[in-house]
Amino acid sequence: MTTSMAQLMREQARLIILKALLSQNDERLNSDLLVYELASFGISKDRAWVHGELDYLEDMGAIIVKSIGTVKVAELAQHGHRHLTRQIAIEGVQRPARPGA
């Protein structure tokens, strides 16, 4: 089965979001900041699109999301951390590269 470019972009964006959360001291970021983070990787999408990806990641147990006004704040959950360390694989999220690869 062939994966579409749109699906590949979503899977990569979800991994970028998880990595961005991990890079923060408190493992949290808001959706506005995630728009800029994704744009730095060539994924230029609006906040509504990012909210959809955050909803997906929350449904998969990878993050915890709190809505504050029109912004969503995402926090890395243990399940998402385990994906980043390659202990598990979350469907629909690109696998991180092996360390040193």
MARBA-3410 file (N, C-alpha, C, O; in Angstrom, 1 decimal):
101
0.8,-1.2,0.0,0.0,0.0,0.0,0.9,1.2,0.0,1.9,1.3,0.8 ~ 0.6,2.2,-0.8,1.3,3.4,-1.0,0.8,4.5,0.0,-0.4,4.7,0.2 ~ 1.7,5.1,0.7,1.4,6.2,1.7,1.4,7.5,0.9,2.4,7.8,0.2 ~ 0.4,8.3,1.1,0.3,9.6,0.4,1.3,10.6,1.1,1.7,10.4,2.2 ~ 1.6,11.6,0.3,2.5,12.7,0.8,1.9,13.4,2.0,2.6,13.7,3.0
0.6,13.6,2.0,-0.1,14.2,3.1,0.0,13.3,4.4,0.2,13.9,5.5 ~ -0.1,12.0,4.2,0.0,11.1,5.4,1.4,11.1,5.9,1.6,11.2,7.1 ~ 2.4,11.1,5.0,3.8,11.2,5.5,4.1,12.5,6.2,4.8,12.5,7.2 ~ 3.5,13.6,5.7,3.7,14.9,6.4,3.1,14.8,7.8,3.7,15.3,8.8 ~ 1.9,14.3,7.9,1.2,14.2,9.2,2.1,13.3,10.2,2.3,13.7,11.4
2.5,12.2,9.8,3.3,11.3,10.6,4.6,12.0,11.1,5.1,11.9,12.2 ~ 5.3,12.7,10.1,6.5,13.4,10.5,6.2,14.6,11.4,6.9,14.8,12.4 ~ 5.1,15.3,11.2,4.7,16.4,12.0,4.5,16.0,13.5,4.9,16.6,14.4 ~ 3.8,14.8,13.6,3.6,14.3,14.9,4.9,14.0,15.7,5.0,14.2,16.9 ~ 5.8,13.4,15.0,7.1,13.1,15.6,7.8,14.4,16.0,8.4,14.5,17.1
7.8,15.4,15.1,8.4,16.7,15.4,7.8,17.3,16.6,8.5,17.9,17.5 ~ 6.5,17.2,16.8,5.8,17.8,17.9,6.2,17.1,19.2,6.6,17.7,20.2 ~ 6.3,15.7,19.2,6.8,15.0,20.4,8.2,15.4,20.7,8.5,15.6,21.9 ~ 9.1,15.5,19.7,10.5,15.9,20.0,10.5,17.3,20.6,11.4,17.6,21.5 ~ 9.7,18.2,20.0,9.7,19.6,20.5,9.3,19.6,22.0,9.8,20.4,22.8
8.3,18.8,22.4,7.9,18.8,23.8,9.0,18.2,24.6,9.2,18.8,25.7 ~ 9.6,17.2,24.2,10.7,16.6,25.0,11.8,17.6,25.2,12.5,17.5,26.2 ~ 12.1,18.5,24.3,13.2,19.5,24.4,12.9,20.6,25.4,13.8,21.3,25.8 ~ 11.7,20.7,25.9,11.4,21.7,26.9,11.6,21.2,28.3,11.4,20.0,28.6 ~ 12.0,22.0,29.2,12.2,21.6,30.6,11.0,21.0,31.2,11.1,20.0,31.9
9.8,21.6,31.0,8.6,21.1,31.5,7.8,20.2,30.5,6.7,19.8,30.8 ~ 8.4,19.9,29.4,7.8,19.1,28.3,6.5,19.6,27.9,5.6,18.8,27.6 ~ 6.3,20.9,27.8,5.0,21.5,27.4,5.3,22.6,26.4,6.3,23.3,26.5 ~ 4.4,22.8,25.4,4.4,23.9,24.5,3.0,24.2,24.1,2.1,23.3,24.1 ~ 2.7,25.4,23.7,1.4,25.8,23.2,1.3,25.6,21.6,2.4,25.6,21.0
0.1,25.6,21.1,-0.1,25.3,19.7,0.5,26.4,18.8,0.9,26.1,17.7 ~ 0.5,27.7,19.3,1.1,28.7,18.5,2.6,28.5,18.3,3.1,28.7,17.2 ~ 3.3,28.1,19.4,4.7,27.8,19.3,5.0,26.6,18.4,6.0,26.6,17.7 ~ 4.1,25.6,18.4,4.3,24.4,17.6,4.1,24.8,16.1,4.7,24.1,15.3 ~ 3.3,25.7,15.8,3.1,26.2,14.4,4.5,26.6,13.9,4.9,26.3,12.8
5.2,27.4,14.7,6.5,27.9,14.3,7.6,26.8,14.2,8.4,26.8,13.4 ~ 7.5,25.9,15.2,8.4,24.7,15.2,8.2,23.9,13.9,9.2,23.5,13.3 ~ 7.0,23.6,13.5,6.8,22.8,12.3,7.2,23.6,11.1,7.8,23.0,10.2 ~ 7.0,24.9,11.1,7.4,25.7,9.9,8.9,25.6,9.7,9.4,25.7,8.6 ~ 9.7,25.6,10.8,11.1,25.5,10.7,11.6,24.2,10.0,12.7,24.1,9.5
10.7,23.2,10.0,11.0,21.9,9.3,10.3,21.9,7.9,10.3,20.8,7.3 ~ 9.8,23.0,7.5,9.2,23.0,6.1,7.7,22.6,6.1,7.1,22.3,5.1 ~ 7.1,22.5,7.3,5.7,22.1,7.4,4.9,23.3,7.8,4.8,23.6,9.0 ~ 4.4,24.1,6.8,3.7,25.3,7.1,2.2,25.1,7.1,1.6,25.0,6.1 ~ 1.7,25.0,8.3,0.3,24.7,8.5,-0.2,25.7,9.5,0.5,26.3,10.3
-1.6,25.9,9.5,-2.1,26.9,10.5,-2.4,26.2,11.8,-2.3,25.0,12.0 ~ -2.9,27.0,12.8,-3.1,26.5,14.1,-4.2,25.4,14.2,-4.1,24.5,14.9 ~ -5.2,25.6,13.3,-6.3,24.6,13.3,-5.8,23.2,12.9,-6.2,22.2,13.5 ~ -4.9,23.2,11.9,-4.3,21.9,11.5,-3.4,21.3,12.7,-3.5,20.1,12.9 ~ -2.7,22.2,13.3,-1.9,21.7,14.5,-2.8,21.1,15.6,-2.5,20.1,16.2
-3.9,21.8,15.8,-4.9,21.3,16.8,-5.4,19.9,16.5,-5.5,19.1,17.3 ~ -5.6,19.7,15.2,-6.0,18.3,14.8,-4.9,17.3,15.1,-5.3,16.2,15.5 ~ -3.7,17.7,14.8,-2.6,16.7,15.1,-2.4,16.5,16.6,-2.1,15.4,17.1 ~ -2.6,17.6,17.4,-2.6,17.4,18.9,-3.7,16.5,19.4,-3.5,15.7,20.3 ~ -4.9,16.7,18.8,-6.0,15.8,19.1,-5.7,14.3,18.8,-6.0,13.4,19.6
-5.1,14.1,17.7,-4.7,12.7,17.3,-3.7,12.2,18.3,-3.9,11.0,18.8 ~ -2.7,12.9,18.7,-1.7,12.5,19.6,-2.3,12.2,21.0,-1.9,11.3,21.7 ~ -3.2,13.1,21.4,-3.9,12.9,22.6,-4.7,11.6,22.6,-4.7,10.8,23.6 ~ -5.4,11.4,21.5,-6.2,10.1,21.4,-5.3,8.9,21.5,-5.8,7.8,21.9 ~ -4.1,9.0,21.0,-3.2,7.9,21.0,-2.5,7.7,22.4,-1.7,6.8,22.6
-2.7,8.7,23.3,-2.1,8.6,24.6,-0.7,9.2,24.7,0.0,9.0,25.7 ~ -0.2,9.8,23.6,1.1,10.3,23.5,1.3,11.7,24.3,2.4,12.0,24.7 ~ 0.3,12.5,24.3,0.3,13.8,25.0,-0.9,14.0,25.8,-1.9,13.3,25.6 ~ -0.9,15.0,26.6,-2.0,15.5,27.4,-2.3,16.9,26.9,-1.3,17.7,26.8 ~ -3.5,17.3,26.6,-3.8,18.6,26.0,-4.8,19.3,26.9,-5.8,18.7,27.4
-4.5,20.6,27.1,-5.4,21.5,27.8,-5.7,22.7,26.9,-4.8,23.3,26.3 ~ -7.0,23.0,26.8,-7.4,24.1,26.0,-7.5,25.4,26.9,-8.1,25.3,28.0 ~ -6.8,26.4,26.5,-6.8,27.7,27.2,-7.2,28.8,26.2,-6.4,29.2,25.4 ~ -8.5,29.1,26.2,-9.0,30.1,25.2,-8.9,29.4,23.9,-9.5,28.3,23.7 ~ -8.3,30.0,22.9,-8.2,29.5,21.6,-6.9,28.7,21.3,-6.7,28.2,20.2
-6.1,28.6,22.4,-4.8,27.9,22.2,-4.9,26.6,23.0,-5.6,26.5,24.0 ~ -4.2,25.6,22.5,-4.0,24.3,23.2,-2.6,24.2,23.7,-1.7,24.6,23.0 ~ -2.5,23.7,24.9,-1.2,23.5,25.5,-1.0,22.0,25.6,-1.8,21.2,26.2 ~ 0.1,21.5,25.0,0.4,20.1,24.9,1.5,19.7,25.9,2.5,20.5,26.0 ~ 1.4,18.6,26.6,2.4,18.1,27.5,2.7,16.6,27.1,1.8,15.9,26.9
4.0,16.3,27.0,4.4,15.0,26.7,3.9,14.0,27.8,4.2,14.2,29.0 ~ 3.3,12.9,27.4,2.9,11.8,28.3,3.9,10.7,28.2,4.7,10.7,27.3 ~ 3.8,9.8,29.2,4.8,8.7,29.3,4.7,7.9,28.0,5.8,7.4,27.5 ~ 3.6,7.7,27.5,3.4,6.9,26.2,4.2,7.5,25.1,4.8,6.8,24.3 ~ 4.1,8.8,25.0,4.8,9.6,23.9,6.3,9.5,24.1,7.1,9.4,23.2
6.7,9.6,25.4,8.2,9.4,25.7,8.7,8.1,25.3,9.8,7.9,24.8 ~ 7.9,7.1,25.6,8.3,5.7,25.2,8.4,5.5,23.7,9.3,4.8,23.2 ~ 7.6,6.2,22.9,7.8,6.2,21.5,9.1,6.9,21.1,9.8,6.3,20.2 ~ 9.4,8.0,21.7,10.7,8.7,21.4,11.9,7.9,21.7,12.9,8.0,21.0 ~ 11.8,7.0,22.7,13.0,6.2,23.1,12.9,4.8,22.4,13.7,3.9,22.7
12.0,4.7,21.4,11.8,3.5,20.6,11.4,2.2,21.4,11.7,1.1,21.0 ~ 10.8,2.4,22.6,10.3,1.3,23.4,9.0,0.7,22.8,8.7,-0.4,23.0 ~ 8.3,1.6,22.2,7.0,1.3,21.6,6.9,2.0,20.3,7.7,2.9,20.0 ~ 5.9,1.7,19.5,5.6,2.4,18.2,4.1,2.8,18.3,3.3,2.0,18.5 ~ 3.9,4.1,18.1,2.6,4.7,18.1,2.1,4.8,16.6,2.8,5.4,15.8
1.0,4.1,16.3,0.5,4.2,14.9,0.3,5.6,14.5,-0.3,6.4,15.2 ~ 0.7,5.9,13.3,0.5,7.2,12.7,1.5,8.3,13.1,1.4,9.4,12.8 ~ 2.5,7.8,13.8,3.6,8.7,14.2,4.9,8.1,13.7,5.2,7.0,13.9 ~ 5.7,8.9,12.9,6.9,8.4,12.3,7.8,7.9,13.5,7.9,8.5,14.6 ~ 8.5,6.8,13.2,9.5,6.3,14.2,10.7,7.2,14.2,11.2,7.6,13.2
11.2,7.5,15.4,12.5,8.2,15.5,13.6,7.4,15.0,13.6,6.1,15.1 ~ 14.7,8.0,14.5,15.9,7.3,14.1,16.5,6.7,15.3,16.4,7.2,16.4 ~ 17.2,5.6,15.0,18.0,5.0,16.1,19.1,5.9,16.5,19.7,6.7,15.7 ~ 19.5,6.0,17.8,20.6,6.8,18.3,21.8,6.5,17.5,22.2,5.4,17.3 ~ 22.5,7.6,17.0,23.7,7.4,16.2,23.5,7.1,14.8,24.5,7.0,14.0
22.2,7.0,14.3,22.0,6.6,12.9,22.1,7.9,12.0,21.9,7.8,10.8
END
